[in-house]
Structures are given as structure tokens and as C-alpha cells.
């Protein structure tokens, strides 16, 4: 980047969940169209199409090398492919380097695990998808059951749709509540799910430990040390 705009970088990698990124990107691109000192970019190892965990493919606008020091960073999550990405040294190295001078480091869903692998969550409160929450302890983080949590310049959100909440919070923090509220109206973010609010006492899967163990064993079969470190945090 050669001008003085504040760049918000959204990171893509194989197997991620598109909504983790597309929801927040829609919100923050809306901010950038109003507050033109900001810009949004999508960053990947290459500009080749990236598969996701559904039929949609994504294409980065910039490579890691082209955006080494963004103003803000957002890392989406996913399921087994995100766990596998914990061993992606190029991705984790980019997150570590980009975060070094970033004003804000953020994540959605299991993207926080990637921040943890980059050494960015030690001693911090952090959120992620409820199924993977306890794994945050493997990275020295304090897991919290919140929609999003802010600890210093690191803000982590819970699963998938929580990324929109995170993004609206970022807009309010960066340019004020009025613009954030306007964007909320523009995207008609006023959830009324057909099944009503979630009753967390009735969450599915019961004992998560077997499911988590299976997912970790499958995703990290070639990374036994990392697999075993995470397996130690698969339930109490």
C-alpha cells in the first residue's frame, strides 16, 4: 500500500467459513465508503481462488507481501480446515507479523485459534465458536462465553454470525455510533430467527469431547505435537 489510508485486511485461507468474513466485510466496506480514510482488502497467500467449506470460492485482492502492516486485521474461522491451518507456517507467520504493528487484531469464530497459534492471545480473554471454546486455553488465553470480547487491541467474536456484531462494534469504535447505526439499518440487521433465541441449556451434541477429539485427530493427523496439545483441552 502506497497511500495513507488505513487498511483493514481480511484474511482468506483454504476451507474457511465464508460468512465469517463476508458479514464483517459488508459492514466495514460500508464504513469505508463513508469514512474514506479507511479501505478494506482481502489478503491471501496468492490471488488464486480459495476453496471454502461450502461451494463458494473466494479470491484475495492482495497477497501477504502486498499488505505487510495493515491498520487492522480480521481472521475468519471454520471447522477442521481451520484446525489444519494452525500448522500453516506462512499463514500463522503472516498473522504474527501483520499484528505486530496493527492497531486492531480481530477474529470471528475459530479464527481466534489462529491468533492463538500466532502467540497473540497469551493472557487475554478470548471468544470463539462454543464447540471449540476450551481449546483457547491451549494458547494461554482465558476462554469467555461472550458474543465478542475486547482485551487490549485484540477483539475476538463467537461463531459465524457474531462477526456482524463485532464489525458493527468496530465501526462504532472507529467512526462513531451514528454511522454504525446507519449501516445496521442499511443491512437490515435486526435478527428475528424463526426458532427464536437460542436456549443454551439445550445446545446439541451433549458431551463434546468425543466430537472434538475426532475432529482434532482428523485435522491434525500430520501434526501430533499440536494435536496432543489441543487434545488436552477438549473438555473437563
C-alpha positions as CSV (number, residue, x, y, z in Angstrom):
1,X,0.0,0.0,0.0
2,X,1.5,3.3,-1.0
3,X,-1.0,5.9,0.3
4,X,-2.0,6.9,3.8
5,X,-5.4,5.1,4.0
6,X,-5.9,2.9,7.0
7,X,-6.1,-0.7,5.6
8,X,-8.4,-3.3,7.1
9,X,-7.2,-6.7,6.0
10,X,-9.5,-9.7,5.8
11,X,-7.5,-13.0,5.6
12,X,-8.6,-15.9,3.4
13,X,-7.3,-19.4,3.6
14,X,-8.5,-22.8,2.3
15,X,-11.6,-24.3,4.0
16,X,-12.7,-21.2,5.9
17,X,-16.3,-20.3,6.5
18,X,-17.3,-17.5,4.1
19,X,-19.9,-15.8,6.3
20,X,-17.2,-15.3,9.0
21,X,-15.6,-12.9,6.5
22,X,-18.3,-11.7,4.2
23,X,-20.6,-10.4,7.0
24,X,-18.0,-8.2,8.6
25,X,-16.6,-7.2,5.2
26,X,-20.0,-5.9,4.2
27,X,-20.2,-3.8,7.4
28,X,-16.7,-2.4,7.2
29,X,-16.8,-1.8,3.5
30,X,-19.9,0.3,4.2
31,X,-17.9,2.2,6.7
32,X,-15.1,2.7,4.2
33,X,-17.4,4.1,1.6
34,X,-18.4,6.8,4.2
35,X,-15.2,7.4,6.1
36,X,-12.8,7.4,3.2
37,X,-9.6,7.3,5.3
38,X,-10.3,3.6,5.6
39,X,-10.1,0.8,3.0
40,X,-10.9,-2.9,3.0
41,X,-8.8,-5.6,1.3
42,X,-8.8,-9.3,1.2
43,X,-5.4,-10.9,1.8
44,X,-4.2,-14.4,0.9
45,X,-1.0,-16.3,0.2
46,X,-1.8,-15.9,-3.5
47,X,-4.6,-14.4,-5.6
48,X,-5.7,-17.8,-6.8
49,X,-9.3,-18.9,-5.9
50,X,-9.6,-20.3,-2.4
51,X,-12.0,-23.1,-1.6
52,X,-14.2,-22.7,1.4
53,X,-16.4,-25.0,3.5
54,X,-19.3,-24.6,1.0
55,X,-19.4,-24.4,-2.8
56,X,-18.4,-20.7,-2.8
57,X,-14.8,-19.8,-3.7
58,X,-13.0,-16.6,-2.7
59,X,-10.3,-14.6,-4.3
60,X,-7.9,-12.3,-2.5
61,X,-7.3,-8.8,-3.7
62,X,-3.8,-8.7,-2.3
63,X,-1.1,-11.1,-1.3
64,X,0.6,-11.2,2.2
65,X,3.6,-9.4,0.8
66,X,1.4,-6.5,-0.5
67,X,-0.2,-5.8,2.9
68,X,2.6,-6.5,5.4
69,X,1.4,-3.9,8.0
70,X,-2.4,-3.3,7.9
71,X,-4.1,-0.9,10.3
72,X,-6.5,-3.7,11.3
73,X,-6.7,-7.4,10.8
74,X,-9.7,-9.8,10.7
75,X,-9.3,-13.6,10.7
76,X,-12.2,-15.8,9.9
77,X,-12.7,-19.3,11.2
78,X,-14.1,-22.7,10.2
79,X,-14.1,-26.3,11.4
80,X,-11.5,-29.0,10.6
81,X,-9.8,-26.9,7.8
82,X,-9.1,-24.1,10.3
83,X,-7.6,-26.6,12.8
84,X,-5.4,-27.8,9.9
85,X,-4.4,-24.2,9.1
86,X,-2.9,-24.0,12.6
87,X,0.1,-25.8,11.0
88,X,0.3,-23.4,8.0
89,X,3.5,-21.6,8.8
90,X,3.0,-19.0,6.1
91,X,-0.5,-18.1,7.3
92,X,0.5,-18.0,11.0
93,X,3.7,-16.1,10.3
94,X,1.7,-13.5,8.3
95,X,-0.7,-13.1,11.2
96,X,2.1,-12.7,13.7
97,X,3.9,-10.1,11.5
98,X,0.8,-8.2,10.5
99,X,-0.4,-8.0,14.1
100,X,2.9,-6.6,15.3
101,X,2.1,-3.0,14.3
102,X,-1.7,-3.3,13.8
103,X,-4.0,-1.0,15.8
104,X,-6.7,-3.7,15.9
105,X,-6.4,-7.5,15.7
106,X,-9.7,-9.3,15.4
107,X,-11.2,-12.7,14.6
108,X,-14.5,-14.4,14.1
109,X,-15.3,-18.0,15.2
110,X,-12.3,-20.3,15.3
111,X,-10.2,-17.6,13.7
112,X,-9.2,-16.8,17.3
113,X,-7.4,-20.2,17.4
114,X,-5.2,-19.0,14.6
115,X,-4.5,-15.8,16.5
116,X,-3.6,-18.0,19.5
117,X,-1.2,-20.1,17.4
118,X,0.5,-16.9,16.3
119,X,1.1,-16.1,20.0
120,X,-1.3,-13.2,20.1
121,X,-3.7,-14.3,22.9
122,X,-1.5,-15.1,25.8
123,X,-3.0,-13.7,29.0
124,X,-6.0,-12.3,27.1
125,X,-9.7,-13.0,27.3
126,X,-10.9,-14.5,24.1
127,X,-14.0,-15.9,22.4
128,X,-14.7,-18.4,19.7
129,X,-17.3,-20.8,18.5
130,X,-18.9,-22.5,21.5
131,X,-17.8,-26.0,20.3
132,X,-14.1,-25.0,20.4
133,X,-14.1,-22.6,23.3
134,X,-12.0,-24.6,25.7
135,X,-9.2,-25.1,23.1
136,X,-8.3,-21.4,23.6
137,X,-6.7,-22.5,26.9
138,X,-4.0,-24.3,24.9
139,X,-2.8,-20.9,23.7
140,X,-2.7,-19.2,27.1
141,X,-6.0,-17.4,26.6
142,X,-8.9,-17.2,29.0
143,X,-12.0,-18.5,27.2
144,X,-15.1,-16.5,27.7
145,X,-18.7,-17.2,26.6
146,X,-19.4,-13.8,25.1
147,X,-20.7,-12.7,21.7
148,X,-17.4,-10.8,21.4
149,X,-14.8,-9.7,23.8
150,X,-12.2,-6.9,23.7
151,X,-8.9,-7.2,25.5
152,X,-6.4,-4.5,24.6
153,X,-6.2,-4.2,20.9
154,X,-7.4,-7.8,20.3
155,X,-11.2,-8.4,19.8
156,X,-12.5,-11.9,19.2
157,X,-16.0,-12.9,18.3
158,X,-18.0,-16.1,18.8
159,X,-19.3,-18.2,15.9
160,X,-20.2,-17.1,12.4
161,X,-23.0,-14.5,12.7
162,X,-21.3,-12.9,15.7
163,X,-18.9,-11.4,13.2
164,X,-21.5,-8.9,12.2
165,X,-21.8,-7.8,15.8
166,X,-18.0,-7.5,16.0
167,X,-17.9,-5.4,12.8
168,X,-20.7,-3.0,14.0
169,X,-18.7,-2.5,17.2
170,X,-15.6,-1.7,15.2
171,X,-17.5,0.9,13.2
172,X,-18.7,2.5,16.3
173,X,-15.3,2.5,17.8
174,X,-13.6,3.9,14.7
175,X,-16.1,6.4,13.4
176,X,-19.0,6.7,15.8
177,X,-22.3,5.2,16.8
178,X,-24.3,7.2,14.2
179,X,-22.5,5.6,11.2
180,X,-22.7,2.2,12.9
181,X,-26.4,2.6,13.4
182,X,-26.9,3.7,9.8
183,X,-25.0,0.6,8.5
184,X,-27.1,-1.6,10.7
185,X,-30.2,-0.1,9.0
186,X,-28.7,-0.5,5.6
187,X,-28.1,-4.2,6.0
188,X,-31.3,-4.6,8.0
189,X,-29.5,-6.4,10.8
190,X,-32.4,-6.9,13.2
191,X,-32.4,-10.7,13.8
192,X,-35.7,-12.5,14.4
193,X,-34.7,-16.1,13.8
194,X,-37.7,-18.5,13.1
195,X,-36.8,-20.7,16.1
196,X,-36.4,-17.8,18.4
197,X,-33.5,-17.0,20.7
198,X,-31.1,-19.9,21.5
199,X,-31.6,-21.8,24.7
200,X,-28.0,-22.7,25.5
201,X,-29.1,-25.3,28.1
202,X,-30.4,-27.3,25.1
203,X,-27.3,-27.0,22.8
204,X,-26.8,-30.1,20.7
205,X,-24.1,-32.8,20.8
206,X,-24.2,-33.4,24.6
207,X,-20.7,-34.3,25.6
208,X,-18.5,-32.5,23.1
209,X,-15.3,-34.3,23.9
210,X,-15.7,-37.3,21.5
211,X,-16.6,-35.0,18.6
212,X,-13.7,-32.6,19.3
213,X,-11.3,-35.5,19.7
214,X,-12.4,-36.9,16.3
215,X,-12.1,-33.5,14.6
216,X,-8.6,-32.8,16.0
217,X,-7.4,-36.3,15.2
218,X,-8.6,-35.9,11.6
219,X,-7.4,-32.4,11.0
220,X,-4.0,-32.7,12.7
221,X,-3.0,-36.3,11.9
222,X,0.3,-35.0,10.5
223,X,0.9,-32.6,13.4
224,X,1.0,-34.9,16.5
225,X,2.5,-32.4,18.9
226,X,0.0,-29.7,18.1
227,X,-2.8,-32.3,18.1
228,X,-1.9,-33.6,21.6
229,X,-1.6,-30.0,23.0
230,X,-5.1,-29.3,21.8
231,X,-6.5,-32.7,22.9
232,X,-5.5,-31.8,26.4
233,X,-8.2,-29.0,26.3
234,X,-11.1,-30.9,24.9
235,X,-13.4,-30.8,27.9
236,X,-13.3,-31.1,31.6
